[in-house]
Amino acid sequence: MTIYKQMEYQMRLSEYETLAEGKDGGYEWKVLSLGTHPCGYVSIPKNHPFYGKNYWDIEDRIEVHGGLTFSGKLPGLDGLWFGWDYMHAGDYTYMPIYVSITDKRWTTQEVVDECLSVIEQFRSYEEK
């Protein structure tokens, strides 16, 4: 596991920035920043029963903050990735019209922890 940088909320970036990444068995994970908010992603192995599915097909089986909001390829990366974001009601985002002082600012480590939790949930559906 490698944490490169802490989440710094700022204006939207033109490209995503990798804050952390790692591998856990056949799974890969990434924490990305879009500037205004972080996102978490997990890539599953090709032999997984959810491989080739869309996030809305499995969203009731994976529990993560705000629910799954993405499935597909990430630019420049191989594999099928499932993702979620931290731009929901109650989440801090660097968009002045939406900011509340009580909104949660997610740390890189908190998103890493959710990535690892999502991997464990995916593992529970592996064919044995």
MODELLER restraints for C-alpha pairs under 7 A, 6 or more apart:
rsr = mdl.restraints
at = mdl.atoms
rsr.add(forms.Gaussian(group=physical.xy_distance, feature=features.Distance(at['CA:1:A'], at['CA:21:A']), mean=6.10, stdev=0.5))
rsr.add(forms.Gaussian(group=physical.xy_distance, feature=features.Distance(at['CA:1:A'], at['CA:22:A']), mean=4.45, stdev=0.5))
rsr.add(forms.Gaussian(group=physical.xy_distance, feature=features.Distance(at['CA:1:A'], at['CA:23:A']), mean=6.89, stdev=0.5))
rsr.add(forms.Gaussian(group=physical.xy_distance, feature=features.Distance(at['CA:2:A'], at['CA:20:A']), mean=5.49, stdev=0.5))
rsr.add(forms.Gaussian(group=physical.xy_distance, feature=features.Distance(at['CA:2:A'], at['CA:21:A']), mean=5.57, stdev=0.5))
rsr.add(forms.Gaussian(group=physical.xy_distance, feature=features.Distance(at['CA:2:A'], at['CA:22:A']), mean=6.15, stdev=0.5))
rsr.add(forms.Gaussian(group=physical.xy_distance, feature=features.Distance(at['CA:3:A'], at['CA:19:A']), mean=6.15, stdev=0.5))
rsr.add(forms.Gaussian(group=physical.xy_distance, feature=features.Distance(at['CA:3:A'], at['CA:20:A']), mean=4.21, stdev=0.5))
rsr.add(forms.Gaussian(group=physical.xy_distance, feature=features.Distance(at['CA:3:A'], at['CA:21:A']), mean=6.70, stdev=0.5))
rsr.add(forms.Gaussian(group=physical.xy_distance, feature=features.Distance(at['CA:4:A'], at['CA:19:A']), mean=5.24, stdev=0.5))
rsr.add(forms.Gaussian(group=physical.xy_distance, feature=features.Distance(at['CA:4:A'], at['CA:20:A']), mean=5.46, stdev=0.5))
rsr.add(forms.Gaussian(group=physical.xy_distance, feature=features.Distance(at['CA:5:A'], at['CA:19:A']), mean=4.98, stdev=0.5))
rsr.add(forms.Gaussian(group=physical.xy_distance, feature=features.Distance(at['CA:6:A'], at['CA:19:A']), mean=6.61, stdev=0.5))
rsr.add(forms.Gaussian(group=physical.xy_distance, feature=features.Distance(at['CA:6:A'], at['CA:107:A']), mean=6.55, stdev=0.5))
rsr.add(forms.Gaussian(group=physical.xy_distance, feature=features.Distance(at['CA:6:A'], at['CA:108:A']), mean=5.35, stdev=0.5))
rsr.add(forms.Gaussian(group=physical.xy_distance, feature=features.Distance(at['CA:7:A'], at['CA:33:A']), mean=6.97, stdev=0.5))
rsr.add(forms.Gaussian(group=physical.xy_distance, feature=features.Distance(at['CA:7:A'], at['CA:107:A']), mean=5.71, stdev=0.5))
rsr.add(forms.Gaussian(group=physical.xy_distance, feature=features.Distance(at['CA:7:A'], at['CA:108:A']), mean=5.46, stdev=0.5))
rsr.add(forms.Gaussian(group=physical.xy_distance, feature=features.Distance(at['CA:9:A'], at['CA:35:A']), mean=5.51, stdev=0.5))
rsr.add(forms.Gaussian(group=physical.xy_distance, feature=features.Distance(at['CA:9:A'], at['CA:36:A']), mean=5.44, stdev=0.5))
rsr.add(forms.Gaussian(group=physical.xy_distance, feature=features.Distance(at['CA:9:A'], at['CA:37:A']), mean=6.47, stdev=0.5))
rsr.add(forms.Gaussian(group=physical.xy_distance, feature=features.Distance(at['CA:9:A'], at['CA:94:A']), mean=5.74, stdev=0.5))
rsr.add(forms.Gaussian(group=physical.xy_distance, feature=features.Distance(at['CA:10:A'], at['CA:35:A']), mean=4.96, stdev=0.5))
rsr.add(forms.Gaussian(group=physical.xy_distance, feature=features.Distance(at['CA:10:A'], at['CA:36:A']), mean=5.44, stdev=0.5))
rsr.add(forms.Gaussian(group=physical.xy_distance, feature=features.Distance(at['CA:10:A'], at['CA:94:A']), mean=5.53, stdev=0.5))
rsr.add(forms.Gaussian(group=physical.xy_distance, feature=features.Distance(at['CA:11:A'], at['CA:35:A']), mean=5.58, stdev=0.5))
rsr.add(forms.Gaussian(group=physical.xy_distance, feature=features.Distance(at['CA:11:A'], at['CA:36:A']), mean=5.72, stdev=0.5))
rsr.add(forms.Gaussian(group=physical.xy_distance, feature=features.Distance(at['CA:11:A'], at['CA:94:A']), mean=6.22, stdev=0.5))
rsr.add(forms.Gaussian(group=physical.xy_distance, feature=features.Distance(at['CA:12:A'], at['CA:34:A']), mean=5.81, stdev=0.5))
rsr.add(forms.Gaussian(group=physical.xy_distance, feature=features.Distance(at['CA:12:A'], at['CA:35:A']), mean=4.57, stdev=0.5))
rsr.add(forms.Gaussian(group=physical.xy_distance, feature=features.Distance(at['CA:12:A'], at['CA:36:A']), mean=5.13, stdev=0.5))
rsr.add(forms.Gaussian(group=physical.xy_distance, feature=features.Distance(at['CA:13:A'], at['CA:34:A']), mean=5.46, stdev=0.5))
rsr.add(forms.Gaussian(group=physical.xy_distance, feature=features.Distance(at['CA:13:A'], at['CA:35:A']), mean=5.16, stdev=0.5))
rsr.add(forms.Gaussian(group=physical.xy_distance, feature=features.Distance(at['CA:16:A'], at['CA:32:A']), mean=6.16, stdev=0.5))
rsr.add(forms.Gaussian(group=physical.xy_distance, feature=features.Distance(at['CA:16:A'], at['CA:33:A']), mean=5.57, stdev=0.5))
rsr.add(forms.Gaussian(group=physical.xy_distance, feature=features.Distance(at['CA:16:A'], at['CA:34:A']), mean=4.94, stdev=0.5))
rsr.add(forms.Gaussian(group=physical.xy_distance, feature=features.Distance(at['CA:17:A'], at['CA:32:A']), mean=5.48, stdev=0.5))
rsr.add(forms.Gaussian(group=physical.xy_distance, feature=features.Distance(at['CA:17:A'], at['CA:33:A']), mean=5.11, stdev=0.5))
rsr.add(forms.Gaussian(group=physical.xy_distance, feature=features.Distance(at['CA:17:A'], at['CA:34:A']), mean=6.64, stdev=0.5))
rsr.add(forms.Gaussian(group=physical.xy_distance, feature=features.Distance(at['CA:18:A'], at['CA:31:A']), mean=6.08, stdev=0.5))
rsr.add(forms.Gaussian(group=physical.xy_distance, feature=features.Distance(at['CA:18:A'], at['CA:32:A']), mean=4.60, stdev=0.5))
rsr.add(forms.Gaussian(group=physical.xy_distance, feature=features.Distance(at['CA:18:A'], at['CA:33:A']), mean=6.44, stdev=0.5))
rsr.add(forms.Gaussian(group=physical.xy_distance, feature=features.Distance(at['CA:19:A'], at['CA:31:A']), mean=5.43, stdev=0.5))
rsr.add(forms.Gaussian(group=physical.xy_distance, feature=features.Distance(at['CA:19:A'], at['CA:32:A']), mean=5.49, stdev=0.5))
rsr.add(forms.Gaussian(group=physical.xy_distance, feature=features.Distance(at['CA:19:A'], at['CA:33:A']), mean=6.62, stdev=0.5))
rsr.add(forms.Gaussian(group=physical.xy_distance, feature=features.Distance(at['CA:19:A'], at['CA:108:A']), mean=6.80, stdev=0.5))
rsr.add(forms.Gaussian(group=physical.xy_distance, feature=features.Distance(at['CA:20:A'], at['CA:30:A']), mean=5.74, stdev=0.5))
rsr.add(forms.Gaussian(group=physical.xy_distance, feature=features.Distance(at['CA:20:A'], at['CA:31:A']), mean=5.07, stdev=0.5))
rsr.add(forms.Gaussian(group=physical.xy_distance, feature=features.Distance(at['CA:21:A'], at['CA:29:A']), mean=5.55, stdev=0.5))
rsr.add(forms.Gaussian(group=physical.xy_distance, feature=features.Distance(at['CA:21:A'], at['CA:30:A']), mean=4.29, stdev=0.5))
rsr.add(forms.Gaussian(group=physical.xy_distance, feature=features.Distance(at['CA:21:A'], at['CA:31:A']), mean=6.23, stdev=0.5))
rsr.add(forms.Gaussian(group=physical.xy_distance, feature=features.Distance(at['CA:22:A'], at['CA:28:A']), mean=5.86, stdev=0.5))
rsr.add(forms.Gaussian(group=physical.xy_distance, feature=features.Distance(at['CA:22:A'], at['CA:29:A']), mean=5.52, stdev=0.5))
rsr.add(forms.Gaussian(group=physical.xy_distance, feature=features.Distance(at['CA:22:A'], at['CA:30:A']), mean=6.70, stdev=0.5))
rsr.add(forms.Gaussian(group=physical.xy_distance, feature=features.Distance(at['CA:23:A'], at['CA:29:A']), mean=6.26, stdev=0.5))
rsr.add(forms.Gaussian(group=physical.xy_distance, feature=features.Distance(at['CA:26:A'], at['CA:44:A']), mean=6.92, stdev=0.5))
rsr.add(forms.Gaussian(group=physical.xy_distance, feature=features.Distance(at['CA:26:A'], at['CA:45:A']), mean=5.57, stdev=0.5))
rsr.add(forms.Gaussian(group=physical.xy_distance, feature=features.Distance(at['CA:27:A'], at['CA:42:A']), mean=6.85, stdev=0.5))
rsr.add(forms.Gaussian(group=physical.xy_distance, feature=features.Distance(at['CA:27:A'], at['CA:43:A']), mean=5.59, stdev=0.5))
rsr.add(forms.Gaussian(group=physical.xy_distance, feature=features.Distance(at['CA:27:A'], at['CA:44:A']), mean=5.18, stdev=0.5))
rsr.add(forms.Gaussian(group=physical.xy_distance, feature=features.Distance(at['CA:27:A'], at['CA:45:A']), mean=6.21, stdev=0.5))
rsr.add(forms.Gaussian(group=physical.xy_distance, feature=features.Distance(at['CA:27:A'], at['CA:119:A']), mean=7.00, stdev=0.5))
rsr.add(forms.Gaussian(group=physical.xy_distance, feature=features.Distance(at['CA:28:A'], at['CA:42:A']), mean=5.68, stdev=0.5))
rsr.add(forms.Gaussian(group=physical.xy_distance, feature=features.Distance(at['CA:28:A'], at['CA:43:A']), mean=5.06, stdev=0.5))
rsr.add(forms.Gaussian(group=physical.xy_distance, feature=features.Distance(at['CA:29:A'], at['CA:41:A']), mean=5.47, stdev=0.5))
rsr.add(forms.Gaussian(group=physical.xy_distance, feature=features.Distance(at['CA:29:A'], at['CA:42:A']), mean=4.32, stdev=0.5))
rsr.add(forms.Gaussian(group=physical.xy_distance, feature=features.Distance(at['CA:29:A'], at['CA:43:A']), mean=6.17, stdev=0.5))
rsr.add(forms.Gaussian(group=physical.xy_distance, feature=features.Distance(at['CA:29:A'], at['CA:115:A']), mean=6.37, stdev=0.5))
rsr.add(forms.Gaussian(group=physical.xy_distance, feature=features.Distance(at['CA:30:A'], at['CA:40:A']), mean=5.96, stdev=0.5))
rsr.add(forms.Gaussian(group=physical.xy_distance, feature=features.Distance(at['CA:30:A'], at['CA:41:A']), mean=5.20, stdev=0.5))
rsr.add(forms.Gaussian(group=physical.xy_distance, feature=features.Distance(at['CA:30:A'], at['CA:42:A']), mean=6.60, stdev=0.5))
rsr.add(forms.Gaussian(group=physical.xy_distance, feature=features.Distance(at['CA:31:A'], at['CA:38:A']), mean=6.96, stdev=0.5))
rsr.add(forms.Gaussian(group=physical.xy_distance, feature=features.Distance(at['CA:31:A'], at['CA:39:A']), mean=5.83, stdev=0.5))
rsr.add(forms.Gaussian(group=physical.xy_distance, feature=features.Distance(at['CA:31:A'], at['CA:40:A']), mean=4.71, stdev=0.5))
rsr.add(forms.Gaussian(group=physical.xy_distance, feature=features.Distance(at['CA:31:A'], at['CA:41:A']), mean=6.43, stdev=0.5))
rsr.add(forms.Gaussian(group=physical.xy_distance, feature=features.Distance(at['CA:31:A'], at['CA:111:A']), mean=6.60, stdev=0.5))
rsr.add(forms.Gaussian(group=physical.xy_distance, feature=features.Distance(at['CA:31:A'], at['CA:112:A']), mean=6.59, stdev=0.5))
rsr.add(forms.Gaussian(group=physical.xy_distance, feature=features.Distance(at['CA:32:A'], at['CA:38:A']), mean=5.66, stdev=0.5))
rsr.add(forms.Gaussian(group=physical.xy_distance, feature=features.Distance(at['CA:32:A'], at['CA:39:A']), mean=5.28, stdev=0.5))
rsr.add(forms.Gaussian(group=physical.xy_distance, feature=features.Distance(at['CA:32:A'], at['CA:40:A']), mean=6.40, stdev=0.5))
rsr.add(forms.Gaussian(group=physical.xy_distance, feature=features.Distance(at['CA:33:A'], at['CA:39:A']), mean=6.27, stdev=0.5))
rsr.add(forms.Gaussian(group=physical.xy_distance, feature=features.Distance(at['CA:36:A'], at['CA:93:A']), mean=5.15, stdev=0.5))
rsr.add(forms.Gaussian(group=physical.xy_distance, feature=features.Distance(at['CA:36:A'], at['CA:94:A']), mean=4.52, stdev=0.5))
rsr.add(forms.Gaussian(group=physical.xy_distance, feature=features.Distance(at['CA:36:A'], at['CA:95:A']), mean=6.85, stdev=0.5))
rsr.add(forms.Gaussian(group=physical.xy_distance, feature=features.Distance(at['CA:37:A'], at['CA:86:A']), mean=6.03, stdev=0.5))
rsr.add(forms.Gaussian(group=physical.xy_distance, feature=features.Distance(at['CA:37:A'], at['CA:87:A']), mean=6.19, stdev=0.5))
rsr.add(forms.Gaussian(group=physical.xy_distance, feature=features.Distance(at['CA:37:A'], at['CA:93:A']), mean=5.51, stdev=0.5))
rsr.add(forms.Gaussian(group=physical.xy_distance, feature=features.Distance(at['CA:38:A'], at['CA:85:A']), mean=6.28, stdev=0.5))
rsr.add(forms.Gaussian(group=physical.xy_distance, feature=features.Distance(at['CA:38:A'], at['CA:86:A']), mean=5.78, stdev=0.5))
rsr.add(forms.Gaussian(group=physical.xy_distance, feature=features.Distance(at['CA:39:A'], at['CA:83:A']), mean=7.00, stdev=0.5))
rsr.add(forms.Gaussian(group=physical.xy_distance, feature=features.Distance(at['CA:39:A'], at['CA:84:A']), mean=5.74, stdev=0.5))
rsr.add(forms.Gaussian(group=physical.xy_distance, feature=features.Distance(at['CA:39:A'], at['CA:85:A']), mean=4.27, stdev=0.5))
rsr.add(forms.Gaussian(group=physical.xy_distance, feature=features.Distance(at['CA:39:A'], at['CA:86:A']), mean=6.04, stdev=0.5))
rsr.add(forms.Gaussian(group=physical.xy_distance, feature=features.Distance(at['CA:40:A'], at['CA:83:A']), mean=5.50, stdev=0.5))
rsr.add(forms.Gaussian(group=physical.xy_distance, feature=features.Distance(at['CA:40:A'], at['CA:84:A']), mean=5.55, stdev=0.5))
rsr.add(forms.Gaussian(group=physical.xy_distance, feature=features.Distance(at['CA:40:A'], at['CA:85:A']), mean=6.40, stdev=0.5))
rsr.add(forms.Gaussian(group=physical.xy_distance, feature=features.Distance(at['CA:40:A'], at['CA:111:A']), mean=6.23, stdev=0.5))
rsr.add(forms.Gaussian(group=physical.xy_distance, feature=features.Distance(at['CA:40:A'], at['CA:115:A']), mean=6.25, stdev=0.5))
rsr.add(forms.Gaussian(group=physical.xy_distance, feature=features.Distance(at['CA:41:A'], at['CA:81:A']), mean=6.22, stdev=0.5))
rsr.add(forms.Gaussian(group=physical.xy_distance, feature=features.Distance(at['CA:41:A'], at['CA:82:A']), mean=5.52, stdev=0.5))
rsr.add(forms.Gaussian(group=physical.xy_distance, feature=features.Distance(at['CA:41:A'], at['CA:83:A']), mean=4.22, stdev=0.5))
rsr.add(forms.Gaussian(group=physical.xy_distance, feature=features.Distance(at['CA:41:A'], at['CA:84:A']), mean=6.71, stdev=0.5))
rsr.add(forms.Gaussian(group=physical.xy_distance, feature=features.Distance(at['CA:41:A'], at['CA:115:A']), mean=6.75, stdev=0.5))
rsr.add(forms.Gaussian(group=physical.xy_distance, feature=features.Distance(at['CA:42:A'], at['CA:81:A']), mean=5.41, stdev=0.5))
rsr.add(forms.Gaussian(group=physical.xy_distance, feature=features.Distance(at['CA:42:A'], at['CA:82:A']), mean=5.38, stdev=0.5))
rsr.add(forms.Gaussian(group=physical.xy_distance, feature=features.Distance(at['CA:42:A'], at['CA:83:A']), mean=6.46, stdev=0.5))
rsr.add(forms.Gaussian(group=physical.xy_distance, feature=features.Distance(at['CA:42:A'], at['CA:115:A']), mean=6.52, stdev=0.5))
rsr.add(forms.Gaussian(group=physical.xy_distance, feature=features.Distance(at['CA:43:A'], at['CA:79:A']), mean=6.21, stdev=0.5))
rsr.add(forms.Gaussian(group=physical.xy_distance, feature=features.Distance(at['CA:43:A'], at['CA:80:A']), mean=5.44, stdev=0.5))
rsr.add(forms.Gaussian(group=physical.xy_distance, feature=features.Distance(at['CA:43:A'], at['CA:81:A']), mean=4.21, stdev=0.5))
rsr.add(forms.Gaussian(group=physical.xy_distance, feature=features.Distance(at['CA:43:A'], at['CA:82:A']), mean=6.32, stdev=0.5))
rsr.add(forms.Gaussian(group=physical.xy_distance, feature=features.Distance(at['CA:44:A'], at['CA:51:A']), mean=6.80, stdev=0.5))
rsr.add(forms.Gaussian(group=physical.xy_distance, feature=features.Distance(at['CA:44:A'], at['CA:80:A']), mean=6.31, stdev=0.5))
rsr.add(forms.Gaussian(group=physical.xy_distance, feature=features.Distance(at['CA:44:A'], at['CA:81:A']), mean=6.72, stdev=0.5))
rsr.add(forms.Gaussian(group=physical.xy_distance, feature=features.Distance(at['CA:48:A'], at['CA:126:A']), mean=5.93, stdev=0.5))
rsr.add(forms.Gaussian(group=physical.xy_distance, feature=features.Distance(at['CA:49:A'], at['CA:126:A']), mean=6.59, stdev=0.5))
rsr.add(forms.Gaussian(group=physical.xy_distance, feature=features.Distance(at['CA:51:A'], at['CA:80:A']), mean=6.93, stdev=0.5))
rsr.add(forms.Gaussian(group=physical.xy_distance, feature=features.Distance(at['CA:54:A'], at['CA:71:A']), mean=5.61, stdev=0.5))
rsr.add(forms.Gaussian(group=physical.xy_distance, feature=features.Distance(at['CA:55:A'], at['CA:68:A']), mean=6.10, stdev=0.5))
rsr.add(forms.Gaussian(group=physical.xy_distance, feature=features.Distance(at['CA:55:A'], at['CA:69:A']), mean=6.69, stdev=0.5))
rsr.add(forms.Gaussian(group=physical.xy_distance, feature=features.Distance(at['CA:55:A'], at['CA:70:A']), mean=5.98, stdev=0.5))
rsr.add(forms.Gaussian(group=physical.xy_distance, feature=features.Distance(at['CA:55:A'], at['CA:71:A']), mean=5.26, stdev=0.5))
rsr.add(forms.Gaussian(group=physical.xy_distance, feature=features.Distance(at['CA:55:A'], at['CA:82:A']), mean=6.63, stdev=0.5))
rsr.add(forms.Gaussian(group=physical.xy_distance, feature=features.Distance(at['CA:59:A'], at['CA:67:A']), mean=6.53, stdev=0.5))
rsr.add(forms.Gaussian(group=physical.xy_distance, feature=features.Distance(at['CA:59:A'], at['CA:68:A']), mean=5.75, stdev=0.5))
rsr.add(forms.Gaussian(group=physical.xy_distance, feature=features.Distance(at['CA:62:A'], at['CA:118:A']), mean=6.83, stdev=0.5))
rsr.add(forms.Gaussian(group=physical.xy_distance, feature=features.Distance(at['CA:62:A'], at['CA:121:A']), mean=6.38, stdev=0.5))
rsr.add(forms.Gaussian(group=physical.xy_distance, feature=features.Distance(at['CA:64:A'], at['CA:114:A']), mean=6.88, stdev=0.5))
rsr.add(forms.Gaussian(group=physical.xy_distance, feature=features.Distance(at['CA:64:A'], at['CA:118:A']), mean=6.97, stdev=0.5))
rsr.add(forms.Gaussian(group=physical.xy_distance, feature=features.Distance(at['CA:66:A'], at['CA:88:A']), mean=6.68, stdev=0.5))
rsr.add(forms.Gaussian(group=physical.xy_distance, feature=features.Distance(at['CA:67:A'], at['CA:84:A']), mean=6.35, stdev=0.5))
rsr.add(forms.Gaussian(group=physical.xy_distance, feature=features.Distance(at['CA:68:A'], at['CA:82:A']), mean=6.98, stdev=0.5))
rsr.add(forms.Gaussian(group=physical.xy_distance, feature=features.Distance(at['CA:68:A'], at['CA:83:A']), mean=5.73, stdev=0.5))
rsr.add(forms.Gaussian(group=physical.xy_distance, feature=features.Distance(at['CA:68:A'], at['CA:84:A']), mean=4.75, stdev=0.5))
rsr.add(forms.Gaussian(group=physical.xy_distance, feature=features.Distance(at['CA:69:A'], at['CA:83:A']), mean=5.88, stdev=0.5))
rsr.add(forms.Gaussian(group=physical.xy_distance, feature=features.Distance(at['CA:69:A'], at['CA:84:A']), mean=4.89, stdev=0.5))
rsr.add(forms.Gaussian(group=physical.xy_distance, feature=features.Distance(at['CA:70:A'], at['CA:82:A']), mean=5.43, stdev=0.5))
rsr.add(forms.Gaussian(group=physical.xy_distance, feature=features.Distance(at['CA:70:A'], at['CA:83:A']), mean=4.71, stdev=0.5))
rsr.add(forms.Gaussian(group=physical.xy_distance, feature=features.Distance(at['CA:70:A'], at['CA:84:A']), mean=6.23, stdev=0.5))
rsr.add(forms.Gaussian(group=physical.xy_distance, feature=features.Distance(at['CA:71:A'], at['CA:80:A']), mean=6.90, stdev=0.5))
rsr.add(forms.Gaussian(group=physical.xy_distance, feature=features.Distance(at['CA:71:A'], at['CA:81:A']), mean=5.45, stdev=0.5))
rsr.add(forms.Gaussian(group=physical.xy_distance, feature=features.Distance(at['CA:71:A'], at['CA:82:A']), mean=4.43, stdev=0.5))
rsr.add(forms.Gaussian(group=physical.xy_distance, feature=features.Distance(at['CA:71:A'], at['CA:83:A']), mean=6.32, stdev=0.5))
rsr.add(forms.Gaussian(group=physical.xy_distance, feature=features.Distance(at['CA:72:A'], at['CA:80:A']), mean=5.26, stdev=0.5))
rsr.add(forms.Gaussian(group=physical.xy_distance, feature=features.Distance(at['CA:72:A'], at['CA:81:A']), mean=5.34, stdev=0.5))
rsr.add(forms.Gaussian(group=physical.xy_distance, feature=features.Distance(at['CA:72:A'], at['CA:82:A']), mean=6.78, stdev=0.5))
rsr.add(forms.Gaussian(group=physical.xy_distance, feature=features.Distance(at['CA:73:A'], at['CA:79:A']), mean=6.43, stdev=0.5))
rsr.add(forms.Gaussian(group=physical.xy_distance, feature=features.Distance(at['CA:73:A'], at['CA:80:A']), mean=5.56, stdev=0.5))
rsr.add(forms.Gaussian(group=physical.xy_distance, feature=features.Distance(at['CA:73:A'], at['CA:81:A']), mean=5.94, stdev=0.5))
rsr.add(forms.Gaussian(group=physical.xy_distance, feature=features.Distance(at['CA:74:A'], at['CA:81:A']), mean=6.92, stdev=0.5))
rsr.add(forms.Gaussian(group=physical.xy_distance, feature=features.Distance(at['CA:87:A'], at['CA:93:A']), mean=6.37, stdev=0.5))
rsr.add(forms.Gaussian(group=physical.xy_distance, feature=features.Distance(at['CA:90:A'], at['CA:103:A']), mean=4.80, stdev=0.5))
rsr.add(forms.Gaussian(group=physical.xy_distance, feature=features.Distance(at['CA:90:A'], at['CA:104:A']), mean=6.22, stdev=0.5))
rsr.add(forms.Gaussian(group=physical.xy_distance, feature=features.Distance(at['CA:91:A'], at['CA:103:A']), mean=4.95, stdev=0.5))
rsr.add(forms.Gaussian(group=physical.xy_distance, feature=features.Distance(at['CA:91:A'], at['CA:104:A']), mean=4.77, stdev=0.5))
rsr.add(forms.Gaussian(group=physical.xy_distance, feature=features.Distance(at['CA:91:A'], at['CA:105:A']), mean=6.50, stdev=0.5))
rsr.add(forms.Gaussian(group=physical.xy_distance, feature=features.Distance(at['CA:92:A'], at['CA:99:A']), mean=6.28, stdev=0.5))
rsr.add(forms.Gaussian(group=physical.xy_distance, feature=features.Distance(at['CA:92:A'], at['CA:103:A']), mean=4.70, stdev=0.5))
rsr.add(forms.Gaussian(group=physical.xy_distance, feature=features.Distance(at['CA:92:A'], at['CA:104:A']), mean=5.17, stdev=0.5))
rsr.add(forms.Gaussian(group=physical.xy_distance, feature=features.Distance(at['CA:92:A'], at['CA:105:A']), mean=5.20, stdev=0.5))
rsr.add(forms.Gaussian(group=physical.xy_distance, feature=features.Distance(at['CA:93:A'], at['CA:99:A']), mean=6.45, stdev=0.5))
